[in-house]
């Protein structure tokens, strides 16, 4: 039997997934079931686009429930108890500057399950995070990105 993939996340990320799961199982499921009931009342199911759409949504909701349950079941909580707080690790918040004259950027390195660059959270599987993990504050690091190689200097690690 194959080992299931671990999903690295913070306590906050796991709590968000648990909230989503609760919403999907209670509110969303009931909403979809009601849409199916209403669509059935429109008559012939073979030519009923509302029924087909409701059934498609039901399949999507059930699939998402299974996915979220798997992520919660295989969650590995990130605890940033690194012996050296100046070294970048999973769970670290890193401020770096693109060299030579780039702006400072700050990101928290999280598991792929809760990555959201718009909220300043990048996946540990991203090229940037892979290059930064294990590096120390003050170090200049080459990062291979889809747009080409860049050099960054790690300004701060929290």
C-alpha positions in Angstrom: 0.0 0.0 0.0 1.4 3.4 -1.0 2.1 6.0 1.6 -0.1 9.0 1.4 1.4 12.5 0.7 1.9 14.7 3.8 0.5 18.2 3.7 2.7 20.7 5.5 0.7 23.6 7.0 0.4 25.9 10.0 -2.2 25.5 12.7 -4.0 28.5 11.1 -4.0 26.7 7.7 -5.4 23.5 9.2 -8.1 25.5 11.1 -9.1 27.1 7.7 -9.4 23.7 6.1 -11.5 22.4 9.0 -13.8 25.4 8.7 -14.1 24.8 4.9 -14.9 21.1 5.5 -17.6 22.0 8.0 -19.2 24.5 5.6 -19.1 22.0 2.7 -20.6 19.1 4.7 -23.4 21.2 6.2 -24.4 24.3 4.3 -23.1 23.6 0.8 -24.3 19.9 0.6 -27.8 20.9 1.7 -27.8 23.8 -0.8 -26.9 21.4 -3.7 -29.4 18.8 -2.6 -32.1 21.5 -2.6 -31.1 22.6 -6.1 -31.4 19.0 -7.3 -34.9 18.7 -5.8 -36.0 21.9 -7.5 -34.5 20.9 -10.8 -36.2 17.5 -10.7 -39.5 19.4 -10.6 -38.8 20.9 -14.0 -39.7 17.6 -15.7 -37.8 15.3 -18.1 -34.3 14.8 -16.6 -32.7 13.9 -19.9 -33.2 17.5 -21.2 -32.9 19.3 -17.9 -29.8 21.6 -17.8 -30.5 22.8 -14.3 -30.5 19.2 -13.1 -27.2 18.4 -14.9 -25.6 21.6 -13.4 -26.8 20.7 -9.9 -25.5 17.1 -10.3 -22.1 18.5 -11.6 -21.9 20.8 -8.6 -22.7 17.9 -6.2 -19.9 15.9 -7.7 -17.5 18.9 -7.3 -18.6 19.4 -3.6 -18.1 15.7 -2.8 -14.7 15.6 -4.5 -13.6 18.7 -2.6 -14.8 17.2 0.7 -12.7 14.1 0.0 -9.7 16.2 -0.9 -10.0 18.4 2.3 -10.5 15.4 4.5 -7.3 13.8 3.1 -5.4 17.0 3.6 -6.5 17.3 7.2 -5.9 13.6 7.8 -2.3 13.9 6.5 -1.5 17.3 7.9 1.9 17.9 9.3 1.9 21.0 11.5 4.8 23.3 10.9 6.5 24.3 14.1 9.3 26.7 13.6 11.5 25.6 16.5 14.7 25.9 14.5 17.9 25.9 16.7 19.3 28.8 14.7 16.6 31.4 14.1 18.7 33.1 11.4 18.4 30.0 9.1 15.4 29.9 6.7 13.1 26.9 7.3 9.6 25.8 6.7 7.4 28.2 8.6 9.9 31.1 8.5 9.0 34.5 7.4 11.8 35.8 5.2 12.6 39.3 4.0 14.9 39.4 1.0 16.0 42.0 -1.5 16.6 41.3 -5.2 20.1 42.4 -6.2 21.4 44.8 -7.2 18.7 47.4 -6.6 15.4 45.5 -6.1 12.7 46.1 -3.6 12.4 44.2 -0.4 9.9 41.4 -0.3 8.6 39.4 2.6 7.1 35.9 2.4 6.2 33.2 4.9 7.2 29.7 3.7 4.3 27.3 4.1 3.2 23.9 2.7 1.6 23.8 -0.7 -1.8 23.3 0.9 -2.0 26.8 2.2 0.3 28.7 -0.2 -1.2 32.1 -1.3 1.3 34.6 -2.7 -1.3 37.3 -2.5 -1.3 36.9 1.3 2.5 36.6 1.4 2.6 32.8 1.7 4.7 30.8 -0.7 4.9 27.1 -1.1 8.0 25.2 0.1 7.9 23.6 -3.3 8.3 26.9 -5.1 11.7 27.8 -6.7 12.1 30.8 -4.4 11.5 28.8 -1.2 13.6 25.8 -2.4 16.5 28.3 -2.9 16.0 30.0 0.4 15.5 27.1 2.8 18.6 26.2 4.7 20.3 29.6 4.0 21.2 32.1 6.6 20.4 35.8 7.2 22.8 38.0 5.2 23.5 35.3 2.6 23.3 36.1 -1.1 21.4 33.3 -3.0 20.9 32.5 -6.6 17.3 31.7 -7.4 16.2 30.0 -10.6 12.8 31.2 -11.6 10.7 30.7 -14.8 11.8 34.2 -15.8 15.5 33.5 -15.4 18.0 33.4 -12.6 18.0 36.2 -10.0 20.2 37.0 -7.0 18.7 37.9 -3.7 20.1 38.7 -0.3 18.3 37.5 2.8 17.7 40.5 5.0 15.7 39.0 7.8 14.4 35.7 9.1 11.6 35.4 11.6 
